[in-house]
C-alpha cells in the first residue's frame, strides 16, 4: 500500500468527493499505463522506496486494492480501456489477426472511442508511447488525437533502436545509452505536451495517455528481460517472492496443458523480477517529470491522474512466466487514482474495479458524452461515497480466437499461442459466494475440457493451489457460479452491470 488505509472494507473509501477547480473548469486528465506490471512487483518496488514520485503524487489519492483486467493481454485490455467494454463486446480478443490488434480495433472503434469523446468535449488530446499492438504504419494518425507520439511496429518492444510516429512522421531512435532510452524519451514528450498548455499557448483542458513499455520484456529485440535506464542498473536486488504457487509442486488440479509444464529456473525468474523492478524506476521518473511540468505551469491542482497497467504477470506462479491466464497474479493490476481537490490522506478502496471502468470514469471527469453503452461504470461514486450498489462479480476471459495470430506477434515469444480459451467468474463480497473464482477451459469449438474452483479466503487458498471444482462441499456454490458465468459471457448493451450485481 502507499499508506495506511484511511478506509477499508466493502463500502469503499470515505471522504470528500471529486470537485472541479474553483473556477468551474474541467480537470486535465493524465493516464500512465505500464505494460505487464503485476501488483506484487509494483508494491515491492514501492515499499523498497524505489518509486518516490508515484508515492508523492498519489499521497492524496486512492488506491484500489482489488483492481482487475477482464482479459490479461495487451491489446484486448487497452481496447477495453478505450471503450469501456468487455473484450467479448469490443471483439479485440488478441494482439493480432482479424479479431485483434490495431487493425481490428480501428475497424470496429476507429470512429468511436475515448479520445474522440474527449476531443469532442473540448479537450486537447495526446498519445505518448505504446498504443495498440500491430500499429505498424507510422504515417497513420488515428482520429481523436491532437498530438500523436506513438511507438511503431515490433520496435515498440525495444528500449533502444525503435521508431516513433511524430504526428505521422516516423522518427528513429538509436542506441545512445542515455539519450535514446525509450522511457526517458517518452517522458520528455509527455513533458512537452503538458507545457504546451502553458498560458497563452493552449488553454483547453487536456487528456494525456502515456504508455511506456516497462516492465515488458524485450525478447522480440534479441534481449533477455528488460533493460533499466543506465542510471538505475545498479539497483540492489530484492528477494523474489515465492508463494506456494511458485513453481507449483502439484499441478494435477490444473488443465491438462498446464500439468505438462516444466519447473522454471528460479534464478532466471529472480533475475527477470529485478530487471523489471529496476525498469520501473524510469517510469517513476516519468511520473515525476509530468507532475513537475504541471506544477511549473500551475495546473497540478486541477489535474486528475491514473496509474495502472494493461495486465499482470505471473513470474513463475503455477509454473508460468507470462500473463493471459486467469489466476490472480495475471488479472490483478495496480490502480491509483488522484482526483483534483480531494484533500485527504491516501485512501484505500476494497471494491472490485475493472479496466472496464477507466473510460466511464474519465468520461465522467471530462463531462463528455460517450457514444457507446459501456459495460464499465464510473469510479467517482466510490470516491464520493455515493455508490448505492456495486459489482459483486466479474468476467475474466481469454475468448476463442478466429484464426492463428500473425507470425510476427511478439507475444509468440512468450509462448502464449499454447494457451487455450477460458472463461471465469471471480467474485468479491457476495455472501456465501464471496472470494471465489470458477473457471472453465474450453477447446476452440467451445467444449469445456477443464474446470477449476478456488476459494481465495486468506485462511483457505489465496494462492490458488488446490482446486475445489470436484469437492462435494462446494458443489452447490459451483452450480450457482456456473449460472453466473453463463450470464456474464453474454452480457452487453447495458446488461453487464445488472449481471455483475
C-alpha positions in Angstrom: 0.0 0.0 0.0 1.0 3.6 -0.5 0.0 4.5 3.1 -2.1 3.1 5.9 -5.7 2.8 4.9 -8.0 5.7 5.6 -10.9 3.4 5.0 -11.3 -0.3 4.3 -14.0 -2.9 3.7 -16.6 -3.4 1.1 -18.2 0.0 1.4 -15.5 1.9 -0.4 -13.5 5.0 0.7 -14.9 7.7 2.8 -14.2 11.4 2.4 -14.9 14.3 0.2 -15.9 13.6 -3.4 -14.2 14.9 -6.5 -14.6 18.5 -7.4 -13.6 20.6 -10.4 -11.3 23.7 -9.9 -12.8 26.7 -8.2 -13.4 28.4 -11.5 -15.6 25.6 -12.6 -13.3 24.3 -15.4 -12.9 20.6 -16.0 -9.8 18.8 -14.9 -6.8 17.8 -17.0 -6.5 14.1 -17.1 -3.3 12.1 -17.3 -3.2 8.3 -17.6 0.1 6.4 -17.2 -0.4 2.8 -18.3 2.5 0.5 -17.8 2.9 -2.8 -19.6 2.8 -6.2 -17.9 3.0 -4.7 -14.4 1.7 -7.0 -11.7 0.5 -5.8 -8.3 3.1 -7.8 -6.4 6.1 -6.3 -8.2 4.6 -2.8 -8.0 4.1 -2.9 -4.3 7.6 -4.5 -3.8 9.2 -1.6 -5.6 7.0 0.9 -3.8 7.8 -0.5 -0.4 11.5 -0.6 -1.2 11.4 3.2 -1.8 12.1 2.9 -5.5 9.0 4.8 -6.7 9.2 8.1 -4.7 7.5 10.3 -7.3 4.5 7.9 -7.6 4.2 7.8 -3.8 4.3 11.6 -3.5 1.9 12.2 -6.4 -0.7 9.8 -5.1 -0.3 10.7 -1.4 -3.7 12.4 -1.8 -5.3 9.8 -4.0 -7.0 6.4 -3.8 -5.5 3.0 -4.2 -8.0 0.4 -5.5 -6.7 -2.8 -3.9 -9.0 -5.1 -5.9 -8.3 -3.8 -9.4 -8.5 -6.3 -12.2 -8.5 -6.6 -16.0 -11.1 -8.6 -17.9 -8.6 -10.1 -20.3 -4.9 -10.3 -19.3 -3.4 -9.4 -22.7 -2.1 -6.1 -24.0 -4.3 -5.2 -27.0 -7.6 -6.6 -25.6 -7.0 -4.8 -22.3 -6.1 -1.5 -24.0 -9.1 -1.8 -26.2 -11.3 -2.2 -23.1 -9.6 0.9 -21.7 -10.6 2.9 -24.8 -14.2 1.7 -25.0 -15.3 0.6 -21.5 -16.4 -2.7 -23.0 -15.6 -6.3 -22.0 -13.5 -8.0 -24.7 -16.3 -10.2 -25.9 -18.2 -7.0 -26.7 -15.5 -5.0 -28.4 -14.2 -8.1 -30.2 -10.5 -7.3 -30.0 -9.6 -10.6 -28.3 -5.9 -11.0 -29.5 -2.9 -8.9 -30.3 -3.1 -9.6 -34.0 -5.3 -11.3 -36.6 -8.8 -10.4 -37.8 -10.1 -10.3 -34.2 -7.2 -8.5 -32.7 -4.6 -5.8 -32.9 -4.7 -2.2 -34.1 -6.4 -3.1 -37.3 -9.2 -5.0 -35.6 -9.8 -2.1 -33.2 -9.8 0.5 -35.9 -12.3 -1.4 -38.0 -14.7 -1.5 -35.0 -14.0 1.6 -33.0 -11.7 3.9 -35.0 -14.6 6.4 -35.1 -15.9 5.8 -31.6 -13.6 5.7 -28.7 -12.4 7.6 -25.6 -10.1 10.0 -27.4 -12.8 11.1 -29.8 -15.3 11.6 -27.0 -12.9 13.9 -25.1 -11.8 15.7 -28.2 -15.5 16.4 -29.0 -15.9 17.7 -25.4 -13.2 20.3 -26.0 -10.1 18.5 -24.7 -6.7 18.7 -26.2 -5.7 15.0 -26.6 -2.2 13.5 -26.6 -0.9 9.9 -27.0 2.7 9.2 -26.0 4.2 5.6 -26.2 2.5 2.3 -26.9 -1.0 2.5 -28.4 -2.2 -0.9 -29.6 -0.3 -3.9 -30.8 0.0 -4.1 -34.6 0.4 -0.3 -35.1 3.0 -0.6 -37.9 2.3 2.3 -40.3 3.8 5.3 -38.6 2.4 7.7 -41.2 -1.2 6.9 -40.0 -2.6 9.0 -37.1 -5.9 7.8 -35.8 -8.7 10.3 -35.4 -9.1 11.8 -32.0 -5.5 12.7 -31.2 -4.2 16.3 -31.4 -0.7 15.2 -30.6 0.4 11.7 -31.7 3.7 10.3 -30.4 3.3 6.6 -30.8 5.7 3.7 -30.8 5.7 1.9 -34.2 5.8 -1.8 -35.1 7.8 -4.5 -33.4 10.3 -1.9 -32.3 7.7 -0.9 -29.7 9.2 -3.6 -27.6 12.8 -2.3 -27.7 14.3 0.1 -25.2 16.7 1.1 -27.9 16.6 1.2 -31.7 12.9 1.9 -32.1 10.6 4.1 -34.2 8.2 6.8 -33.1 5.4 8.3 -35.1 5.7 12.1 -34.6 2.2 13.0 -35.8 2.7 10.8 -38.9 6.4 11.4 -39.4 8.5 8.4 -38.4 11.5 9.2 -36.3 14.1 6.6 -35.5 15.8 6.5 -32.1 19.1 4.6 -31.9 21.2 3.1 -29.2 22.8 6.1 -27.4 22.7 4.8 -23.8 21.2 7.9 -22.2 19.6 10.0 -25.0 17.7 7.1 -26.6 16.5 5.2 -23.6 12.8 4.7 -24.5 11.1 5.6 -21.2 13.1 8.8 -20.9 12.3 9.8 -24.5 8.6 9.3 -23.7 8.9 11.3 -20.5 10.3 14.2 -22.5 7.5 14.0 -25.0 4.9 13.9 -22.2 6.5 16.8 -20.5 6.5 18.8 -23.8 2.8 18.1 -24.3 1.9 19.4 -20.8 4.0 22.5 -21.2 2.2 23.3 -24.5 -0.8 24.1 -22.3 1.2 27.0 -20.7 -0.9 30.2 -20.5 -1.1 31.8 -23.9 -0.4 28.6 -25.9 -3.5 26.4 -25.5 -5.9 26.9 -22.6 -8.1 23.9 -23.3 -8.0 21.1 -20.6 -6.1 18.1 -21.8 -6.2 14.4 -21.9 -2.8 12.7 -22.0 -2.3 9.0 -22.4 1.3 7.9 -21.6 2.2 4.3 -22.2 5.8 3.2 -21.5 7.0 -0.3 -22.4 8.3 -1.1 -19.0 8.4 -3.5 -17.4 7.5 -5.6 -20.5 10.4 -7.8 -21.7 12.5 -7.1 -24.9 12.6 -10.7 -26.2 11.5 -9.6 -29.6 14.5 -7.3 -29.7 17.0 -10.0 -29.1 17.4 -9.1 -25.4 16.5 -11.3 -22.5 14.5 -9.5 -19.8 14.2 -5.7 -19.9 16.9 -3.1 -19.6 16.7 -0.5 -16.9 17.9 3.1 -17.6 21.7 3.4 -17.3 21.4 5.3 -14.0 19.3 2.5 -12.5 21.3 -0.5 -13.5 22.9 -0.8 -10.1 19.6 -1.1 -8.3 20.0 -3.5 -5.3 18.1 -6.7 -6.0 15.0 -7.6 -4.0 14.2 -11.1 -2.9 11.9 -13.0 -5.3 8.5 -13.7 -3.7 7.9 -17.4 -3.6 4.4 -18.1 -2.5 3.1 -21.7 -2.5 2.0 -21.2 -6.2 5.6 -20.5 -7.3 6.8 -23.5 -9.3 3.7 -25.2 -8.0 4.5 -28.7 -6.9 1.2 -30.5 -7.6 -0.4 -29.4 -10.9 -2.9 -32.3 -11.0 -5.8 -30.0 -10.4 -4.9 -27.7 -13.3 -5.9 -28.1 -17.0 -4.1 -30.8 -18.9 -1.9 -28.5 -20.9 -0.6 -27.0 -17.6 0.1 -30.3 -16.0 2.8 -30.8 -18.6 4.6 -27.5 -17.8 8.2 -28.0 -16.5 9.5 -26.3 -13.4 11.0 -22.9 -14.2 14.5 -21.7 -13.5 14.3 -19.9 -10.2 17.5 -17.9 -10.7 16.3 -16.8 -14.2 12.9 -15.7 -12.8 14.6 -13.8 -9.9 16.8 -12.0 -12.5 13.8 -11.1 -14.6 11.9 -9.9 -11.5 14.7 -7.5 -10.5 15.2 -6.3 -14.1 11.5 -5.4 -14.3 11.6 -3.6 -11.0 14.7 -1.6 -12.0 13.0 -0.6 -15.2 10.1 0.8 -13.2 12.4 3.5 -11.7 12.5 5.4 -15.0 8.7 5.1 -15.2 8.6 6.7 -11.7 10.9 9.5 -13.0 8.5 9.9 -15.9 5.6 10.5 -13.5 7.8 12.9 -11.6 8.6 14.9 -14.8 4.9 15.1 -15.8 4.0 16.2 -12.3 6.8 18.7 -12.2 5.7 20.2 -15.5 2.2 20.6 -14.3 3.4 22.2 -11.1 5.5 24.6 -13.1 2.5 25.9 -15.0 0.1 25.9 -12.1 -2.0 23.1 -13.4 -1.2 20.3 -10.9 -4.1 21.2 -8.5 -6.7 20.6 -11.3 -5.2 17.5 -12.9 -6.6 14.0 -12.4 -4.0 11.2 -12.5 -4.5 7.5 -13.2 -1.7 5.0 -12.8 -2.3 1.4 -13.8 -1.2 -1.5 -16.1 -2.7 -3.3 -19.1 -2.3 -6.7 -17.4 -0.4 -8.5 -14.7 2.3 -11.1 -14.8 2.8 -14.5 -13.1 6.6 -14.7 -12.7 6.7 -18.4 -12.0 3.4 -18.8 -10.2 1.7 -22.0 -11.4 4.9 -22.7 -13.5 4.1 -19.9 -15.9 6.2 -16.8 -16.5 4.0 -14.5 -18.5 0.3 -13.5 -18.5 -3.0 -14.4 -20.2 -4.1 -16.9 -17.6 -7.0 -16.3 -15.2 -5.0 -16.5 -11.9 -4.8 -13.6 -9.6 -1.2 -12.5 -10.5 -2.2 -12.3 -14.1 -5.5 -10.4 -13.8 -4.8 -8.2 -10.8 -3.1 -4.8 -11.6 -2.2 -1.7 -9.7 -4.8 1.2 -9.9 -4.1 4.5 -8.3 -6.4 7.5 -8.9 -5.9 11.1 -7.8 -8.8 13.5 -8.4 -8.4 17.3 -8.1 -9.3 18.9 -4.8 -9.8 15.8 -2.8 -8.0 16.9 0.3 -7.3 13.8 2.4 -4.5 11.3 3.1 -4.1 8.3 0.9 -7.2 6.2 0.9 -7.8 2.6 0.1 -10.8 1.1 -1.6 -11.6 -2.6 -1.5 -14.5 -2.7 -4.0 -13.8 -4.7 -7.2 -12.9 -2.4 -10.0 -12.0 -3.2 -13.6 -10.2 -1.8 -16.6 -13.8 -1.6 -18.0 -14.3 1.3 -15.6 -11.5 3.6 -16.8 -13.4 5.0 -19.8 -16.6 5.7 -17.8 -14.5 7.4 -15.1 -12.5 9.6 -17.5 -15.7 10.5 -19.4 -17.4 11.5 -16.2 -14.4 13.6 -15.1 -14.4 15.4 -18.5 -18.2 15.8 -18.8 -18.0 14.1 -22.2 -20.8 12.2 -23.9 -19.7 8.7 -24.9 -21.4 7.2 -27.9 -21.3 3.7 -26.6 -23.3 1.9 -23.9 -20.4 0.9 -21.8 -20.1 -2.2 -19.7 -18.0 -0.5 -17.0 -19.0 2.2 -14.5 -17.5 5.4 -13.2 -15.4 5.1 -10.1 -16.4 8.6 -9.0 -19.3 7.5 -6.8 -16.8 5.3 -4.8 -14.7 8.5 -4.2 -17.8 10.5 -3.3 -19.2 7.8 -1.0 -22.5 7.9 -3.1 -22.4 4.4 -4.7 -25.7 2.7 -3.7 -24.6 -0.6 -5.2 -21.5 -2.1 -6.7 -20.4 -5.2 -8.6 -20.2 -8.5 -6.7 -18.6 -10.4 -9.6 -17.0 -10.0 -13.0 -15.9 -12.0 -16.0 -12.3 -12.8 -16.7 -11.7 -14.5 -20.0 -9.4 -15.5 -22.9 -12.0 -15.9 -25.6 -11.5 -18.2 -28.5 -9.7 -16.7 -31.5 -11.0 -16.9 -35.0 -7.6 -17.7 -36.5 -3.9 -18.1 -35.8 -2.1 -14.9 -34.8 0.3 -13.2 -37.2 3.8 -14.8 -37.3 5.4 -11.5 -36.1 3.3 -11.2 -33.0 5.9 -10.5 -30.2 3.8 -12.4 -27.7 4.5 -15.6 -29.6 7.9 -15.3 -27.9 6.2 -15.7 -24.5 4.6 -19.0 -25.6 1.1 -17.5 -25.5 0.0 -19.4 -28.6 -0.3 -22.6 -26.5 -2.9 -21.1 -24.1 -6.4 -22.4 -24.7 -9.5 -20.3 -24.3 -11.1 -20.0 -20.9 -14.0 -18.1 -19.1 -14.0 -17.4 -15.4 -16.3 -15.7 -12.9 -14.4 -14.0 -10.0 -16.5 -12.8 -7.0 -16.0 -10.2 -4.4 -18.3 -9.6 -1.4 -21.2 -11.9 -2.3 -22.5 -13.8 0.7 -21.5 -17.4 0.7 -20.1 -17.0 -2.8 -17.6 -14.3 -1.7 -14.0 -14.5 -2.9 -14.4 -17.5 -5.2 -13.2 -17.9 -8.7 -14.7 -20.5 -11.0 -13.1 -21.2 -14.4 -13.9 -23.3 -17.5 -11.2 -24.0 -20.0 -12.6 -24.8 -23.5 -11.4 -26.1 -26.8 -11.8 -23.9 -29.9 -15.3 -25.3 -30.5 -16.4 -24.2 -27.0 -16.5 -27.6 -25.4 -15.4 -27.4 -21.7 -12.3 -29.5 -21.2 -11.3 -28.5 -17.7 -12.9 -26.8 -14.6 -11.3 -25.1 -11.7 -12.7 -23.5 -8.5 -10.6 -21.7 -5.9 -11.6 -20.4 -2.5 -9.5 -17.2 -2.2 -10.1 -16.6 1.5 -6.9 -15.9 3.3 -7.3 -19.0 5.6 -8.2 -21.3 2.7 -6.4 -20.9 -0.6 -5.4 -17.3 -1.6 -2.6 -18.7 -3.9 -4.9 -21.0 -5.9 -3.0 -24.2 -5.4 -6.0 -26.5 -4.6 -9.0 -26.5 -7.0 -12.3 -27.5 -5.3 -14.3 -28.0 -8.5 -14.9 -31.6 -7.5 -15.2 -31.0 -3.8 -18.8 -32.0 -2.6 -18.7 -29.2 -0.1 -18.5 -26.7 -2.9 -20.9 -28.3 -5.3 -23.9 -26.1 -4.6 -21.8 -23.0 -4.9 -20.2 -24.2 -8.1 -23.6 -24.7 -9.7 -24.5 -21.1 -8.9 -21.2 -19.9 -10.2 -21.7 -21.8 -13.4 -25.0 -19.9 -13.9 -23.4 -16.6 -13.2 -20.7 -17.3 -15.6 -23.1 -18.1 -18.4 -24.9 -14.8 -17.8 -21.7 -12.8 -17.8 -20.4 -14.4 -21.0 -23.3 -13.0 -23.0 -23.8 -9.7 -21.2 -23.8 -6.5 -23.2 -25.8 -3.4 -24.3 -26.4 -2.3 -20.7 -26.9 -5.7 -19.1 -23.4 -6.3 -17.7 -23.9 -4.1 -14.6 -27.0 -5.9 -13.6 -25.4 -9.3 -14.0 -22.4 -8.2 -12.0 -24.6 -7.2 -9.1 
